[in-house]
Amino acid sequence: MASLTLTDIGGRTMKRALVLRFRKHGSAHLSEALAAAGGFRTHAALSAPICRAEPRHADFVLLDEAASMSRLEQLSDVSLDAVDRHMLFDDLPIEGHGDVLNTRPGSRRAWKRGSSATG
């Protein structure tokens, strides 16, 4: 299960990855799906801790793919196929890591105090 640091760069990086993966879906819908993945009811609720985060001491959330895809399906006019419904955040194309953690077994990325490091 991937996680996301609640920082501006973490949120923007994950959003870019979702936009690249789900090209048929609207940006606002993807923002809401990302919020749902982090356990937030709305994008505004996700934005609040990001806005007040200190990057060196930011909190993080584990991302729930099922919640994200369920929310995207609720909002979108475009239906999700089986591949979309089983999307994994760890498999998204993340540029420069951007405070998004790959927590797949055997991963060489690690999280420490709001930053990514390669071990």
N, C-alpha and C positions, 0 to 999 in steps of 0.2 A: 504494500500500500504506500503510495507516494504521500509526501507531505509538502506543505507550502508555508514558507515564512510569511508572516503578516507584515510585509513591507511593500512599498510602492513597486520596487523592481520585481519582487516575487510575484505580485499580482499581475503586472504588465507582461511578464515573461510567460506565465501560464496562459493568460488570455490570448497572446499571440499564437501560442501552440494550439489552442483550441480553434482559433480562427483558421489556421492552416489545415487542421484535421477535418473540420466541419464547415466546408466552404459554402454549402447550401443554406446554412442557418444564419440568422441575423446576429449582429454583434451584441445587441441588448439581450437577446435570448441566451447567448453564450455566457454573458456576464452573470445572468441569473442562475444558469446551470453551475457555474464555478462557485457561486455563493452557496448553492445547495450542497455541492460536494464538500464544502468546509463546514457544513452544519448550520449555515445561516439561512434565514427565511427569505432574505432579499439581498440584492447587490448593495443597497445602501447600508444594510446591517454589516456586511463584510467590509465595506469601505471605512466604517468608523474606527475599528482597531488599526487598520492600515494607516489612516491619517495621523493617529496619535503615536504610532510606533517609533521607537528609537531603534534604528537599524542594527546597532550592535547588541541590543537586548530584546529583540523582537520575539513575540510568541509565534508558535506555528500550529497548524492544524493538519490532521490526517485527512486525506481526500477520499471521499466515498464515491466511487464510479457509478454505482447503482442509483444513488440519490441524484447525481448530476444528470444522468441520462433520463431519469424519470421526469425531472423538472424540464429538461429540454423538450421532451416529448409533449409535456403539458402545454408548453408555450408556442411550439412551432407548428406551422402548417405542413412541414416536411416530415414525413414519417421516418422513423429510424429502422434500419434493417438489423439483422442479427449481428453483423460485425460491429455496427455502431453501439448496439446495446451492451456489447461485451468489451467496449473500449477500456484500456488501462492507461491511467495517467503516466505510469512509468514508460509506456511505449510512445508517448508523444514526442515530436521533434523539439527538444528544448535547446535553444540557442544560448551558449555560454553559461549554462546551469542556472543563473538568475535566481538563486535562493530556492530552487525547487529541488527536492531531494529524491533521488532514485533509491528506493528502499528494497529493491529486488535482491534476493540472496546472491551473494557474490559481487555486489556492486562495490565499486571503489570510491564512491562518493560518500561523504559524511557531513553531518550538520553539527555546527557548534556555534552557539550564541548568535544565530541569525545570519551566518555566512556559510557558504559552501566551501569545502576543501577536498582536494584529491589526496587519497592516502596511499 
